[in-house]
Amino acid sequence: MTATVLPIRAAAAPSLDPMMALVASDMHQVNSCILARMQSDVPLIPELAGHLIAGGGKRMRPMLTLACARLLDYAGTRQHKLAASVEFIHTATLLHDDVVDGSGLRRGRRTANIIWGNSASVLVGDFLFSRAFELMVEDGSLRVLRILSNASAVIAEGEVNQLTAQRRIDTSEERYLDIIGAKTAALFAAACRIAAVVAEREEKVELALDSYGRNLGIAFQLVDDAIDYASDAATMGKGQGDDFRDGKVTLPVILAYARGSDEERRFWRDAIEGRRVSDEDLVHATRLLHERGAIDDAFGRARLYGQRAIDALSGIGGGQARAALIEAVEFAIARAY
């Protein structure tokens, strides 16, 4: 990995506004498709799905599909249903994740599993996965189907890998990167890559957009995992210290454990295994992470992956679309500050 670090604009905080403006008309079509396809004769399905879909998310993944299509000057409409498919896959995984994690908050609101129960959340997640695959089949491209179905399988593998790594302080940095590369970055990569397929561009463009999305996704998750210790619940939209209490071994913990004294390692082992999870323990953990430079280094690593994402766009397109995609990377990193 190069030593280049991603520049953060000083004049104004980076945001998704340029990308939202770029794809606004396309997102209207995507939202109409989402609304139509989450309907069912069983009232609980649109009620529960609507709770999460209307929960304030920025819909970054479908916007990436649309923005990449704009980057490649694609003039058709296939990207609308495919972007909706991407959002359904993402929403389904969130419903399942909240059940697995026992989460009580999502984007600052009560999670569906808290309101309707675990069984309903899992089953509606299955419904949304099915809708996603219907939309892929309607597109008619086996290549698109292969890319998105593979991403769905990889996401599930990543979640299982994370589950089996939970409460294991010996989790390696390599395994951690495998986990986030699967559970988060795979859908970012697929969302971007399918734009090259519908635009009928050569494989090298597919691979470049895949690299952009994958590195952006890794940077995004690295920041998420770091701010679990560095921000409050209002900023994160979930409970502060959730990863700590759930025994998730993320990069800041891996770094702090590797750099810690014997006493600090005993604390981390007890904490990750569920024996030190009080508010005072979280404060102590956060202090250790800062003292060992683990949070700063996690943010630094995110900037490096962000630069990789930007570099992947070299020579592809230009104008507002390229600028918006670059600022999306800057936004993902700037959430840390």
C-alpha positions as a LaTeX table, in Angstrom:
\begin{tabular}{lrrr}
\hline
Residue & $x$ (\AA) & $y$ (\AA) & $z$ (\AA) \\
\hline
Met1 & 0.00 & 0.00 & 0.00 \\
Thr2 & 1.37 & 3.47 & $-0.85$ \\
Ala3 & 2.21 & 6.05 & 1.78 \\
Thr4 & $-0.09$ & 8.62 & 0.17 \\
Val5 & $-2.84$ & 9.86 & 2.45 \\
Leu6 & $-6.24$ & 11.02 & 1.35 \\
Pro7 & $-6.61$ & 14.80 & 1.46 \\
Ile8 & $-9.62$ & 16.11 & 3.34 \\
Arg9 & $-10.94$ & 19.39 & 1.99 \\
Ala10 & $-10.51$ & 22.28 & 4.37 \\
Ala11 & $-12.98$ & 24.70 & 2.78 \\
Ala12 & $-16.07$ & 22.64 & 3.58 \\
Ala13 & $-16.82$ & 19.28 & 5.06 \\
Pro14 & $-17.10$ & 16.63 & 2.33 \\
Ser15 & $-20.61$ & 15.33 & 1.82 \\
Leu16 & $-22.75$ & 13.12 & $-0.38$ \\
Asp17 & $-24.63$ & 16.20 & $-1.64$ \\
Pro18 & $-22.86$ & 16.31 & $-5.03$ \\
Met19 & $-23.65$ & 12.65 & $-5.67$ \\
Met20 & $-27.22$ & 13.08 & $-4.45$ \\
Ala21 & $-27.68$ & 16.02 & $-6.81$ \\
Leu22 & $-26.08$ & 14.12 & $-9.69$ \\
Val23 & $-28.43$ & 11.14 & $-9.42$ \\
Ala24 & $-31.56$ & 12.86 & $-8.07$ \\
Ser25 & $-33.75$ & 12.09 & $-11.08$ \\
Asp26 & $-32.50$ & 8.50 & $-11.20$ \\
Met27 & $-33.11$ & 8.04 & $-7.45$ \\
His28 & $-36.73$ & 9.08 & $-7.96$ \\
Gln29 & $-37.12$ & 6.08 & $-10.26$ \\
Val30 & $-35.25$ & 3.83 & $-7.84$ \\
Asn31 & $-37.39$ & 4.93 & $-4.90$ \\
Ser32 & $-40.55$ & 4.30 & $-6.90$ \\
Cys33 & $-39.30$ & 0.80 & $-7.68$ \\
Ile34 & $-38.42$ & 0.15 & $-4.04$ \\
Leu35 & $-41.83$ & 1.32 & $-2.87$ \\
Ala36 & $-43.63$ & $-0.83$ & $-5.43$ \\
Arg37 & $-41.59$ & $-3.98$ & $-4.86$ \\
Met38 & $-41.78$ & $-3.98$ & $-1.07$ \\
Gln39 & $-45.58$ & $-4.19$ & $-1.21$ \\
Ser40 & $-47.32$ & $-7.41$ & $-0.23$ \\
Asp41 & $-50.79$ & $-8.68$ & 0.61 \\
Val42 & $-49.34$ & $-9.54$ & 4.03 \\
Pro43 & $-49.48$ & $-6.14$ & 5.81 \\
Leu44 & $-46.56$ & $-6.79$ & 8.17 \\
Ile45 & $-44.11$ & $-7.02$ & 5.25 \\
Pro46 & $-44.42$ & $-3.45$ & 3.90 \\
Glu47 & $-44.85$ & $-2.14$ & 7.45 \\
Leu48 & $-41.62$ & $-3.64$ & 8.72 \\
Ala49 & $-39.64$ & $-3.09$ & 5.51 \\
Gly50 & $-40.85$ & 0.50 & 5.33 \\
His51 & $-39.67$ & 1.14 & 8.88 \\
Leu52 & $-36.08$ & 0.40 & 7.91 \\
Ile53 & $-36.13$ & 1.75 & 4.36 \\
Ala54 & $-37.60$ & 5.07 & 5.56 \\
Gly55 & $-35.19$ & 5.20 & 8.49 \\
Gly56 & $-32.98$ & 8.00 & 7.27 \\
Gly57 & $-30.24$ & 6.08 & 5.47 \\
Lys58 & $-28.45$ & 7.91 & 2.67 \\
Arg59 & $-28.80$ & 4.95 & 0.26 \\
Met60 & $-25.15$ & 5.24 & $-0.60$ \\
Arg61 & $-24.89$ & 1.86 & $-2.31$ \\
Pro62 & $-27.67$ & 2.38 & $-4.91$ \\
Met63 & $-26.40$ & 5.92 & $-5.47$ \\
Leu64 & $-23.00$ & 4.45 & $-6.31$ \\
Thr65 & $-24.61$ & 2.29 & $-9.01$ \\
Leu66 & $-26.31$ & 5.36 & $-10.47$ \\
Ala67 & $-23.24$ & 7.60 & $-10.21$ \\
Cys68 & $-21.01$ & 5.00 & $-11.86$ \\
Ala69 & $-23.54$ & 4.70 & $-14.69$ \\
Arg70 & $-23.34$ & 8.48 & $-15.11$ \\
Leu71 & $-19.54$ & 8.31 & $-15.03$ \\
Leu72 & $-19.69$ & 5.94 & $-18.01$ \\
Asp73 & $-22.25$ & 8.09 & $-19.87$ \\
Tyr74 & $-24.82$ & 5.28 & $-19.86$ \\
Ala75 & $-28.06$ & 6.64 & $-21.30$ \\
Gly76 & $-30.43$ & 3.74 & $-20.57$ \\
Thr77 & $-32.63$ & 2.86 & $-17.60$ \\
Arg78 & $-31.45$ & $-0.61$ & $-16.51$ \\
Gln79 & $-29.55$ & 0.89 & $-13.59$ \\
His80 & $-32.80$ & 1.85 & $-11.82$ \\
Lys81 & $-34.03$ & $-1.67$ & $-11.07$ \\
Leu82 & $-30.50$ & $-2.84$ & $-10.35$ \\
Ala83 & $-29.91$ & $-0.02$ & $-7.87$ \\
Ala84 & $-33.18$ & $-1.00$ & $-6.17$ \\
Ser85 & $-31.91$ & $-4.59$ & $-6.06$ \\
Val86 & $-28.71$ & $-3.40$ & $-4.39$ \\
Glu87 & $-30.72$ & $-1.51$ & $-1.76$ \\
Phe88 & $-32.92$ & $-4.55$ & $-1.07$ \\
Ile89 & $-29.83$ & $-6.72$ & $-0.55$ \\
His90 & $-28.42$ & $-4.13$ & 1.84 \\
Thr91 & $-31.69$ & $-3.74$ & 3.74 \\
Ala92 & $-32.12$ & $-7.51$ & 4.07 \\
Thr93 & $-28.63$ & $-7.85$ & 5.52 \\
Leu94 & $-29.35$ & $-5.06$ & 8.03 \\
Leu95 & $-32.49$ & $-6.84$ & 9.21 \\
His96 & $-30.58$ & $-10.08$ & 9.66 \\
Asp97 & $-27.58$ & $-8.36$ & 11.27 \\
Asp98 & $-29.71$ & $-6.65$ & 13.90 \\
Val99 & $-31.18$ & $-10.00$ & 14.89 \\
Val100 & $-27.75$ & $-11.65$ & 15.11 \\
Asp101 & $-26.28$ & $-8.71$ & 17.07 \\
Gly102 & $-29.34$ & $-8.14$ & 19.25 \\
Ser103 & $-29.18$ & $-4.48$ & 18.26 \\
Gly104 & $-31.64$ & $-2.01$ & 19.71 \\
Leu105 & $-30.80$ & 1.05 & 17.61 \\
Arg106 & $-30.35$ & 1.57 & 13.87 \\
Arg107 & $-29.76$ & 5.13 & 12.59 \\
Gly108 & $-31.01$ & 6.43 & 15.92 \\
Arg109 & $-34.33$ & 4.56 & 15.76 \\
Arg110 & $-35.49$ & 1.35 & 17.39 \\
Thr111 & $-34.62$ & $-1.65$ & 15.25 \\
Ala112 & $-37.27$ & $-3.79$ & 13.59 \\
Asn113 & $-36.38$ & $-6.79$ & 15.73 \\
Ile114 & $-37.11$ & $-4.79$ & 18.89 \\
Ile115 & $-40.49$ & $-3.65$ & 17.55 \\
Trp116 & $-41.73$ & $-6.75$ & 15.69 \\
Gly117 & $-39.46$ & $-9.50$ & 17.02 \\
Asn118 & $-36.63$ & $-11.57$ & 15.59 \\
Ser119 & $-38.77$ & $-13.99$ & 13.58 \\
Ala120 & $-40.56$ & $-11.27$ & 11.64 \\
Ser121 & $-37.28$ & $-9.44$ & 10.94 \\
Val122 & $-35.58$ & $-12.55$ & 9.56 \\
Leu123 & $-38.56$ & $-13.47$ & 7.38 \\
Val124 & $-39.01$ & $-9.98$ & 5.95 \\
Gly125 & $-35.27$ & $-9.92$ & 5.26 \\
Asp126 & $-35.76$ & $-13.12$ & 3.28 \\
Phe127 & $-38.62$ & $-11.46$ & 1.39 \\
Leu128 & $-36.39$ & $-8.52$ & 0.43 \\
Phe129 & $-33.61$ & $-10.84$ & $-0.73$ \\
Ser130 & $-36.17$ & $-12.56$ & $-2.97$ \\
Arg131 & $-37.33$ & $-9.24$ & $-4.38$ \\
Ala132 & $-33.70$ & $-8.33$ & $-5.11$ \\
Phe133 & $-33.23$ & $-11.51$ & $-7.13$ \\
Glu134 & $-36.49$ & $-10.94$ & $-9.02$ \\
Leu135 & $-35.15$ & $-7.56$ & $-10.14$ \\
Met136 & $-31.85$ & $-9.11$ & $-11.23$ \\
Val137 & $-33.65$ & $-11.73$ & $-13.30$ \\
Glu138 & $-35.85$ & $-9.08$ & $-14.92$ \\
Asp139 & $-32.71$ & $-7.26$ & $-16.04$ \\
Gly140 & $-31.84$ & $-10.34$ & $-18.07$ \\
Ser141 & $-28.05$ & $-10.19$ & $-17.79$ \\
Leu142 & $-26.39$ & $-13.35$ & $-16.51$ \\
Arg143 & $-23.25$ & $-11.31$ & $-15.80$ \\
Val144 & $-25.17$ & $-8.90$ & $-13.57$ \\
Leu145 & $-26.87$ & $-11.84$ & $-11.87$ \\
Arg146 & $-23.50$ & $-13.50$ & $-11.31$ \\
Ile147 & $-21.95$ & $-10.36$ & $-9.81$ \\
Leu148 & $-24.80$ & $-9.57$ & $-7.42$ \\
Ser149 & $-25.53$ & $-13.17$ & $-6.43$ \\
Asn150 & $-21.84$ & $-13.72$ & $-5.70$ \\
Ala151 & $-21.79$ & $-10.57$ & $-3.58$ \\
Ser152 & $-24.81$ & $-11.85$ & $-1.62$ \\
Ala153 & $-23.06$ & $-15.13$ & $-0.91$ \\
Val154 & $-19.83$ & $-13.38$ & 0.08 \\
Ile155 & $-21.72$ & $-11.07$ & 2.46 \\
Ala156 & $-23.26$ & $-14.08$ & 4.19 \\
Glu157 & $-19.84$ & $-15.74$ & 4.44 \\
Gly158 & $-18.44$ & $-12.56$ & 5.97 \\
Glu159 & $-21.18$ & $-12.42$ & 8.57 \\
Val160 & $-20.61$ & $-16.07$ & 9.53 \\
Asn161 & $-16.85$ & $-15.43$ & 9.67 \\
Gln162 & $-17.47$ & $-12.46$ & 11.97 \\
Leu163 & $-19.78$ & $-14.54$ & 14.16 \\
Thr164 & $-17.17$ & $-17.26$ & 14.61 \\
Ala165 & $-14.51$ & $-14.64$ & 15.35 \\
Gln166 & $-16.66$ & $-12.95$ & 17.99 \\
Arg167 & $-15.10$ & $-12.93$ & 21.48 \\
Arg168 & $-11.79$ & $-14.25$ & 20.10 \\
Ile169 & $-9.05$ & $-11.83$ & 21.06 \\
Asp170 & $-6.59$ & $-13.82$ & 18.94 \\
Thr171 & $-8.38$ & $-12.72$ & 15.74 \\
Ser172 & $-5.68$ & $-11.61$ & 13.30 \\
Glu173 & $-5.62$ & $-8.40$ & 11.31 \\
Glu174 & $-5.74$ & $-10.50$ & 8.14 \\
Arg175 & $-8.92$ & $-12.25$ & 9.26 \\
Tyr176 & $-10.47$ & $-8.94$ & 10.29 \\
Leu177 & $-9.78$ & $-7.49$ & 6.83 \\
Asp178 & $-11.27$ & $-10.62$ & 5.25 \\
Ile179 & $-14.41$ & $-10.12$ & 7.34 \\
Ile180 & $-14.98$ & $-6.47$ & 6.44 \\
Gly181 & $-13.97$ & $-7.09$ & 2.84 \\
Ala182 & $-16.81$ & $-9.61$ & 2.66 \\
Lys183 & $-19.57$ & $-8.24$ & 4.87 \\
Thr184 & $-19.26$ & $-4.60$ & 3.76 \\
Ala185 & $-16.95$ & $-4.06$ & 0.78 \\
Ala186 & $-18.39$ & $-6.83$ & $-1.43$ \\
Leu187 & $-21.69$ & $-5.00$ & $-1.96$ \\
Phe188 & $-19.96$ & $-1.64$ & $-2.52$ \\
Ala189 & $-17.82$ & $-3.34$ & $-5.19$ \\
Ala190 & $-20.74$ & $-5.08$ & $-6.88$ \\
Ala191 & $-22.90$ & $-1.94$ & $-6.83$ \\
Cys192 & $-20.21$ & $-0.08$ & $-8.77$ \\
Arg193 & $-19.19$ & $-2.91$ & $-11.06$ \\
Ile194 & $-22.66$ & $-3.62$ & $-12.48$ \\
Ala195 & $-22.73$ & $-0.11$ & $-13.93$ \\
Ala196 & $-19.92$ & $-1.11$ & $-16.29$ \\
Val197 & $-21.89$ & $-4.19$ & $-17.35$ \\
Val198 & $-25.05$ & $-2.27$ & $-18.26$ \\
Ala199 & $-22.90$ & 0.35 & $-20.02$ \\
Glu200 & $-21.29$ & $-2.50$ & $-22.02$ \\
Arg201 & $-17.77$ & $-1.41$ & $-21.14$ \\
Glu202 & $-14.70$ & $-3.63$ & $-21.28$ \\
Glu203 & $-13.62$ & $-5.80$ & $-18.35$ \\
Lys204 & $-10.84$ & $-3.45$ & $-17.27$ \\
Val205 & $-13.47$ & $-0.79$ & $-16.55$ \\
Glu206 & $-15.51$ & $-3.35$ & $-14.60$ \\
Leu207 & $-12.44$ & $-4.20$ & $-12.54$ \\
Ala208 & $-11.58$ & $-0.53$ & $-11.96$ \\
Leu209 & $-15.07$ & 0.22 & $-10.63$ \\
Asp210 & $-14.95$ & $-2.95$ & $-8.56$ \\
Ser211 & $-11.66$ & $-1.73$ & $-7.04$ \\
Tyr212 & $-13.13$ & 1.72 & $-6.38$ \\
Gly213 & $-16.15$ & 0.27 & $-4.58$ \\
Arg214 & $-14.20$ & $-2.38$ & $-2.68$ \\
Asn215 & $-11.63$ & 0.05 & $-1.31$ \\
Leu216 & $-14.32$ & 2.59 & $-0.48$ \\
Gly217 & $-16.24$ & $-0.12$ & 1.38 \\
Ile218 & $-13.19$ & $-1.14$ & 3.41 \\
Ala219 & $-12.46$ & 2.50 & 4.28 \\
Phe220 & $-16.12$ & 3.00 & 5.24 \\
Gln221 & $-16.09$ & 0.01 & 7.62 \\
Leu222 & $-12.72$ & 0.92 & 9.13 \\
Val223 & $-14.13$ & 4.32 & 10.05 \\
Asp224 & $-17.33$ & 2.75 & 11.40 \\
Asp225 & $-15.34$ & 0.42 & 13.63 \\
Ala226 & $-13.11$ & 3.22 & 14.91 \\
Ile227 & $-15.91$ & 5.65 & 15.72 \\
Asp228 & $-17.61$ & 2.97 & 17.81 \\
Tyr229 & $-15.08$ & 4.08 & 20.41 \\
Ala230 & $-14.62$ & 7.69 & 19.34 \\
Ser231 & $-18.16$ & 9.08 & 18.91 \\
Asp232 & $-21.45$ & 9.22 & 20.75 \\
Ala233 & $-24.66$ & 7.36 & 19.93 \\
Ala234 & $-26.21$ & 10.39 & 18.21 \\
Thr235 & $-23.30$ & 10.54 & 15.76 \\
Met236 & $-23.23$ & 6.82 & 15.07 \\
Gly237 & $-26.96$ & 6.07 & 15.05 \\
Lys238 & $-26.33$ & 3.06 & 17.31 \\
Gly239 & $-25.33$ & 2.51 & 20.90 \\
Gln240 & $-21.85$ & 3.73 & 21.76 \\
Gly241 & $-19.54$ & 0.82 & 22.51 \\
Asp242 & $-21.81$ & $-1.80$ & 20.95 \\
Asp243 & $-18.86$ & $-3.54$ & 19.30 \\
Phe244 & $-17.00$ & $-3.57$ & 22.63 \\
Arg245 & $-19.90$ & $-5.11$ & 24.54 \\
Asp246 & $-20.61$ & $-7.61$ & 21.74 \\
Gly247 & $-17.03$ & $-8.84$ & 21.84 \\
Lys248 & $-16.25$ & $-7.83$ & 18.25 \\
Val249 & $-12.52$ & $-7.71$ & 17.56 \\
Thr250 & $-12.05$ & $-4.75$ & 15.23 \\
Leu251 & $-8.82$ & $-3.15$ & 13.99 \\
Pro252 & $-8.44$ & $-0.68$ & 16.90 \\
Val253 & $-8.67$ & $-3.57$ & 19.39 \\
Ile254 & $-6.26$ & $-5.72$ & 17.37 \\
Leu255 & $-3.70$ & $-2.89$ & 17.32 \\
Ala256 & $-4.10$ & $-2.00$ & 21.01 \\
Tyr257 & $-3.85$ & $-5.65$ & 22.07 \\
Ala258 & $-0.68$ & $-6.16$ & 20.01 \\
Arg259 & 0.93 & $-3.03$ & 21.48 \\
Gly260 & $-0.30$ & $-3.43$ & 25.05 \\
Ser261 & 1.46 & $-4.48$ & 28.24 \\
Asp262 & 0.69 & $-7.82$ & 29.85 \\
Glu263 & $-1.82$ & $-6.09$ & 32.12 \\
Glu264 & $-3.51$ & $-4.38$ & 29.17 \\
Arg265 & $-3.69$ & $-7.67$ & 27.29 \\
Arg266 & $-5.38$ & $-9.30$ & 30.27 \\
Phe267 & $-7.93$ & $-6.49$ & 30.26 \\
Trp268 & $-8.63$ & $-6.91$ & 26.53 \\
Arg269 & $-8.95$ & $-10.67$ & 26.89 \\
Asp270 & $-11.44$ & $-10.27$ & 29.74 \\
Ala271 & $-13.35$ & $-7.55$ & 27.88 \\
Ile272 & $-13.66$ & $-9.38$ & 24.58 \\
Glu273 & $-14.66$ & $-12.59$ & 26.36 \\
Gly274 & $-17.46$ & $-10.68$ & 28.11 \\
Arg275 & $-16.10$ & $-10.27$ & 31.64 \\
Arg276 & $-15.35$ & $-6.52$ & 31.49 \\
Val277 & $-18.21$ & $-4.72$ & 29.73 \\
Ser278 & $-19.36$ & $-2.01$ & 32.16 \\
Asp279 & $-19.45$ & 1.68 & 31.26 \\
Glu280 & $-16.24$ & 2.13 & 33.28 \\
Asp281 & $-14.63$ & $-0.68$ & 31.30 \\
Leu282 & $-15.61$ & 1.03 & 28.04 \\
Val283 & $-14.03$ & 4.28 & 29.24 \\
His284 & $-10.86$ & 2.37 & 30.15 \\
Ala285 & $-10.83$ & 0.59 & 26.78 \\
Thr286 & $-11.22$ & 3.88 & 24.92 \\
Arg287 & $-8.37$ & 5.42 & 26.90 \\
Leu288 & $-6.10$ & 2.47 & 26.07 \\
Leu289 & $-6.99$ & 2.72 & 22.39 \\
His290 & $-6.00$ & 6.38 & 22.33 \\
Glu291 & $-2.82$ & 5.83 & 24.37 \\
Arg292 & $-1.67$ & 3.10 & 22.00 \\
Gly293 & $-2.53$ & 5.15 & 18.91 \\
Ala294 & $-4.95$ & 2.45 & 17.75 \\
Ile295 & $-7.85$ & 4.72 & 16.79 \\
Asp296 & $-5.64$ & 7.21 & 14.95 \\
Asp297 & $-3.95$ & 4.38 & 13.08 \\
Ala298 & $-7.30$ & 2.85 & 12.12 \\
Phe299 & $-8.38$ & 6.20 & 10.70 \\
Gly300 & $-5.03$ & 6.45 & 8.91 \\
Arg301 & $-5.57$ & 3.03 & 7.39 \\
Ala302 & $-9.01$ & 4.14 & 6.20 \\
Arg303 & $-7.42$ & 7.12 & 4.46 \\
Leu304 & $-5.02$ & 4.79 & 2.63 \\
Tyr305 & $-7.86$ & 2.60 & 1.37 \\
Gly306 & $-9.73$ & 5.75 & 0.41 \\
Gln307 & $-6.79$ & 6.86 & $-1.70$ \\
Arg308 & $-6.78$ & 3.46 & $-3.38$ \\
Ala309 & $-10.43$ & 3.98 & $-4.27$ \\
Ile310 & $-9.71$ & 7.37 & $-5.81$ \\
Asp311 & $-6.71$ & 6.02 & $-7.71$ \\
Ala312 & $-8.91$ & 3.29 & $-9.22$ \\
Leu313 & $-10.91$ & 5.98 & $-11.07$ \\
Ser314 & $-7.84$ & 7.24 & $-12.88$ \\
Gly315 & $-8.56$ & 7.53 & $-16.59$ \\
Ile316 & $-12.28$ & 6.74 & $-16.28$ \\
Gly317 & $-14.74$ & 9.48 & $-17.11$ \\
Gly318 & $-14.63$ & 12.94 & $-15.64$ \\
Gly319 & $-16.74$ & 15.96 & $-14.86$ \\
Gln320 & $-19.38$ & 16.04 & $-12.14$ \\
Ala321 & $-19.71$ & 12.27 & $-11.87$ \\
Arg322 & $-16.03$ & 11.69 & $-11.17$ \\
Ala323 & $-15.90$ & 14.62 & $-8.72$ \\
Ala324 & $-18.97$ & 13.28 & $-6.89$ \\
Leu325 & $-17.47$ & 9.79 & $-6.61$ \\
Ile326 & $-14.23$ & 11.22 & $-5.23$ \\
Glu327 & $-16.10$ & 13.34 & $-2.69$ \\
Ala328 & $-18.05$ & 10.25 & $-1.64$ \\
Val329 & $-14.72$ & 8.75 & $-0.57$ \\
Glu330 & $-13.79$ & 11.93 & 1.27 \\
Phe331 & $-17.18$ & 11.87 & 3.00 \\
Ala332 & $-16.65$ & 8.28 & 4.16 \\
Ile333 & $-13.36$ & 9.29 & 5.77 \\
Ala334 & $-14.54$ & 12.66 & 7.14 \\
Arg335 & $-17.15$ & 10.98 & 9.33 \\
Ala336 & $-14.23$ & 10.34 & 11.67 \\
Tyr337 & $-13.62$ & 14.05 & 12.32 \\
\hline
\end{tabular}
